[in-house]
Amino acid sequence: MRFGPMIFFLAAFFYFNSFVLIPKLLLPGKILPFILSLLACIGIIVLVNILAAYLFQVFSGHRHHRFYPQIILGPVFFSVVTFALSTSFKITSEWFRNEKIKKEMENEKLTSELAFLKSQVNPHFLFNILNNICSLARKKSDDTENAIIKLSQIMRYMLYESKDEKVSLEKEIEYLQNYIELQRMRISEKVNIMFTIEGNPDSLMIEPMLLIPFVENAFKHGISYLEDCTINILLKIDPAKLLFIVENSIIKKGTDEIHTESGIGLKNVLRRLELLYPAKHEINIEENEMKYRVHLIIRFA
C-alpha cells in the first residue's frame, strides 16, 4: 500500500464519515444506505491504491503482472481502522456536546428556580413589615417615623442589593438588624429578644435573603402579648463557616399552625439551601413542647 496518496483519502474518509455519513444516514430506516455508502468509500480507497500501485510500476520501470493481496487488504484494513476512529471521535464529541447542553440547561433551570424562590420571599416579607407599620400607625406610636425609615432601608436592600448573586455578609446582618428593630417596635415587652453576633463578617459573601426567613418564622410563631416568651438568635462567624441558631418559645395557640404550615419563606429557604449549598450546609430543626430551634451551618470552603 502506498501511504502518500492514501493518507489524503483516509483523512477525507475520516471527516466524511464523522460529519456526513453518521449524522445524515446513521438513522432508523437509513441503515442500508449507510452501509452501502461505507462500502463505496472503502471501494474508492481500494481502487485508488490499485491505481497508485500501477502508476508506481509504470514510472519506476518495474512493471510486472504479479498480484499482491496487500494491494486490496491493506486499504481495507486501514479503512476499517479509520472508520472505527472516526466513529469513536464522533460519538465522543457528541457525548461532550450533549453533556455541555445538559449542564447549561441545568444551570438555566437552577437560575430560574432560584429567581422564582427569591421573588416569593420578598413580597411575603414585605407584606409582614407593612402590617407591622400599620399596627404602629393605629396606635399613633412615636416609632412610626423610625419604622418607615427602617422600611426604606430594607426596601433599598431588597430592590438593589438582593438582585446580586451574592452580597456581603455584613449587609445581610444589617438587614436582619433592621427587621428585628421593626419587630421590637410592635411587640410586647414580655418578649425577650436577643441577637448575638460573634466573629467578623468582613470579606465574607452570602446569598441575599437567605437567613431572614428563619428569623421571620420565629417572630411569626414565637411571640405572645399575654405570656413571657423568648427569641434568641446567634450568628457565629469564622472564615470557614457560619453558624446560625434561631430559638423561640412555642406559644400554645400557635402549636397547630407550626405543625401544619411553616410559612412560604421558610419552605423556600430550605429549597434554596439545597440548590446553593448541596454539600456545604447542615440544618437541624428541633421542636418540643417549650421551644422551636433551628441550627444551621453553612460552609464557605
C-alpha positions in Angstrom: 0.0 0.0 0.0 1.3 3.5 -0.9 0.8 5.8 2.1 1.5 9.0 0.2 -1.8 9.3 -1.7 -3.7 7.1 0.7 -3.3 9.5 3.7 -5.3 12.1 1.9 -8.1 9.7 1.1 -8.2 8.2 4.6 -8.3 11.7 6.2 -11.1 12.6 3.8 -12.9 9.4 4.7 -12.4 10.1 8.4 -14.2 13.5 8.2 -16.8 12.4 5.7 -17.9 9.6 8.0 -17.9 11.9 11.1 -19.7 14.9 9.6 -21.8 13.4 6.7 -22.5 9.7 6.9 -23.1 9.3 10.7 -25.3 12.5 11.1 -27.2 12.0 7.8 -27.5 8.2 7.4 -27.0 6.5 10.7 -30.7 6.8 11.5 -33.6 4.4 11.7 -34.7 3.4 8.1 -31.4 4.5 6.6 -29.0 1.8 7.8 -28.8 0.2 4.3 -27.8 3.5 2.6 -25.3 4.0 5.4 -23.7 0.6 4.8 -23.6 1.0 1.0 -22.0 4.4 1.4 -19.3 2.9 3.6 -18.6 0.1 1.2 -18.5 2.7 -1.7 -15.9 4.8 0.3 -13.8 1.7 1.0 -14.1 0.6 -2.6 -12.8 4.0 -3.8 -9.9 3.8 -1.4 -9.0 0.3 -2.7 -9.3 1.4 -6.3 -7.1 4.5 -5.6 -4.5 2.2 -4.0 -4.5 -0.2 -7.0 -4.2 2.8 -9.4 -1.3 4.2 -7.3 0.5 0.8 -7.3 0.0 0.6 -11.1 1.4 4.1 -11.7 4.3 3.4 -9.4 5.2 0.4 -11.5 4.9 2.4 -14.8 7.0 5.3 -13.7 9.6 3.3 -11.8 10.2 0.9 -14.7 9.4 -2.2 -12.5 6.3 -3.4 -14.4 5.2 -6.9 -13.7 1.8 -8.7 -13.6 2.1 -10.4 -10.3 -0.9 -9.6 -8.0 -0.2 -8.7 -4.3 -3.1 -9.3 -1.9 -2.0 -6.5 0.3 -2.9 -4.1 -2.5 -6.5 -4.7 -1.6 -6.2 -6.0 2.1 -4.1 -3.0 3.1 -6.5 -0.2 2.2 -9.4 -2.3 3.5 -7.7 -2.7 6.9 -6.7 0.9 7.2 -10.2 2.0 6.0 -11.8 -0.1 8.8 -9.4 1.4 11.3 -10.2 4.9 10.1 -13.9 4.1 10.3 -13.6 2.9 13.9 -11.5 6.0 14.9 -13.9 8.4 13.1 -17.0 6.8 14.7 -15.4 6.9 18.1 -14.4 10.5 17.6 -18.0 11.4 16.6 -19.6 9.5 19.5 -17.2 11.1 22.0 -17.6 14.6 20.6 -21.4 14.2 20.6 -21.3 13.0 24.2 -19.4 16.0 25.3 -21.6 18.3 23.4 -24.8 16.8 24.9 -23.2 17.0 28.4 -22.4 20.6 27.9 -26.0 21.3 26.7 -27.4 19.3 29.6 -25.2 21.3 32.1 -26.3 24.6 30.5 -29.9 23.6 30.8 -29.5 22.5 34.4 -27.8 25.9 35.2 -30.6 27.8 33.5 -33.2 25.8 35.4 -31.3 26.4 38.7 -31.1 30.1 38.0 -34.8 30.3 37.1 -35.8 28.3 40.2 -33.7 30.5 42.5 -35.1 33.6 40.9 -38.6 32.3 41.4 -37.9 31.4 45.1 -36.5 34.9 45.8 -39.4 36.5 44.1 -41.7 34.6 46.5 -39.7 35.5 49.6 -39.6 39.3 49.0 -43.4 40.0 48.7 -44.1 37.7 51.7 -41.6 39.5 53.8 -42.7 43.0 52.7 -46.3 42.1 53.5 -45.4 41.3 57.1 -43.4 44.5 57.6 -46.3 46.7 56.2 -48.6 45.0 58.7 -46.2 45.9 61.5 -46.2 49.6 60.4 -49.9 49.7 60.1 -50.1 48.4 63.7 -47.8 51.2 64.9 -49.8 53.8 63.0 -53.1 52.7 64.6 -51.5 53.1 68.0 -50.2 56.6 66.9 -46.8 55.4 68.1 -43.8 57.8 68.0 -41.9 54.9 66.5 -43.9 55.1 63.2 -41.5 57.5 61.6 -38.4 55.4 62.6 -40.2 52.3 61.3 -40.7 53.9 57.9 -37.0 54.8 57.8 -36.1 51.2 58.6 -38.5 50.0 56.0 -36.9 52.3 53.4 -33.5 50.8 54.2 -34.9 47.3 54.0 -36.6 48.0 50.6 -33.4 49.5 49.3 -31.6 46.3 50.2 -34.4 44.2 48.7 -34.6 46.2 45.4 -31.0 46.8 44.7 -28.7 44.5 46.8 -30.7 41.3 46.6 -30.5 41.3 42.8 -26.9 40.3 43.0 -25.9 36.7 43.1 -24.1 37.3 46.4 -23.9 40.1 48.9 -21.5 40.9 51.8 -22.4 39.1 55.0 -22.2 42.5 56.7 -25.1 43.8 54.6 -27.2 40.7 55.3 -26.6 41.2 59.0 -27.6 44.9 58.8 -30.8 43.7 57.0 -31.5 41.3 59.9 -31.0 44.0 62.5 -33.4 46.4 60.7 -36.0 43.7 60.6 -35.6 42.9 64.3 -35.8 46.6 65.2 -39.1 46.9 63.3 -40.4 43.9 65.3 -39.3 45.4 68.6 -41.4 48.4 67.9 -44.7 46.5 67.7 -44.4 43.6 70.2 -45.0 43.4 73.9 -42.2 43.9 76.5 -43.0 40.4 77.6 -41.0 39.2 74.5 -37.3 39.0 75.3 -35.3 39.3 72.0 -31.6 38.6 71.9 -29.4 38.9 68.8 -25.8 37.9 69.3 -23.1 38.2 66.7 -19.7 36.6 67.2 -16.9 36.9 64.7 -16.0 39.3 61.9 -18.2 39.3 58.8 -15.8 41.3 56.7 -14.9 40.0 53.3 -17.4 37.1 53.6 -20.2 36.8 51.0 -23.6 35.1 51.2 -26.7 34.7 49.0 -29.1 37.5 49.9 -32.3 36.9 51.8 -31.1 33.5 53.0 -31.2 34.0 56.8 -34.2 36.2 57.2 -37.0 33.5 56.8 -35.8 31.7 59.9 -36.0 34.9 61.9 -39.3 35.8 60.4 -40.6 32.4 61.3 -39.6 32.8 64.9 -41.5 36.1 65.2 -44.5 34.6 63.4 -44.9 31.7 65.7 -43.0 32.6 68.9 -44.4 35.8 70.3 -47.3 36.4 72.7 -48.8 39.5 74.2 -50.0 37.6 77.2 -47.1 35.5 78.4 -43.4 35.8 78.7 -41.5 34.4 75.7 -38.0 34.5 74.2 -36.5 34.8 70.8 -32.7 34.0 70.9 -30.7 34.5 67.7 -27.0 33.6 67.5 -24.8 34.3 64.5 -21.2 32.9 64.9 -18.8 33.6 62.1 -15.4 32.4 61.1 -13.6 32.4 57.7 -14.6 28.7 57.0 -18.2 28.6 58.1 -21.2 30.3 59.5 -23.3 29.0 62.5 -26.8 30.4 62.7 -29.1 29.4 65.5 -32.7 30.7 66.0 -34.6 29.6 69.0 -38.1 30.7 70.0 -40.7 29.9 72.6 -43.6 27.9 71.4 -47.0 29.6 72.0 -49.7 27.1 72.7 -52.3 28.8 70.5 -49.9 28.5 67.5 -48.8 25.0 68.0 -51.1 23.5 65.4 -50.1 26.1 62.9 -46.4 25.3 63.4 -47.1 21.7 62.7 -49.2 22.3 59.6 -47.5 25.3 57.9 -44.0 26.6 58.4 -44.6 29.6 56.1 -43.8 30.2 52.5 -40.5 31.9 53.3 -39.2 29.0 55.4 -40.1 26.4 52.9 -38.4 28.4 50.1 -35.2 28.9 52.0 -34.9 25.2 52.7 -35.1 24.6 49.0 -32.6 27.4 48.3 -30.1 25.8 50.7 -30.5 22.5 48.8 -29.7 24.3 45.5 -27.0 26.7 46.6 -25.2 24.5 49.2 -25.9 20.9 48.2 -22.9 19.5 50.1 -21.9 22.6 52.2 -24.7 23.0 54.7 -26.3 21.2 57.6 -29.6 22.1 59.1 -31.4 20.7 62.0 -34.8 21.8 63.2 -35.9 20.6 66.6 -39.2 21.1 68.4 -40.5 20.2 71.8 -43.4 21.4 74.0 -41.4 24.5 75.0 -39.1 25.6 72.2 -38.6 25.6 68.4 -34.9 25.6 67.4 -33.2 26.0 64.0 -29.5 25.0 63.9 -27.9 25.9 60.5 -24.2 25.6 59.4 -23.0 27.0 56.1 -19.5 26.2 55.0 -17.8 28.7 52.8 -15.0 26.4 51.6 
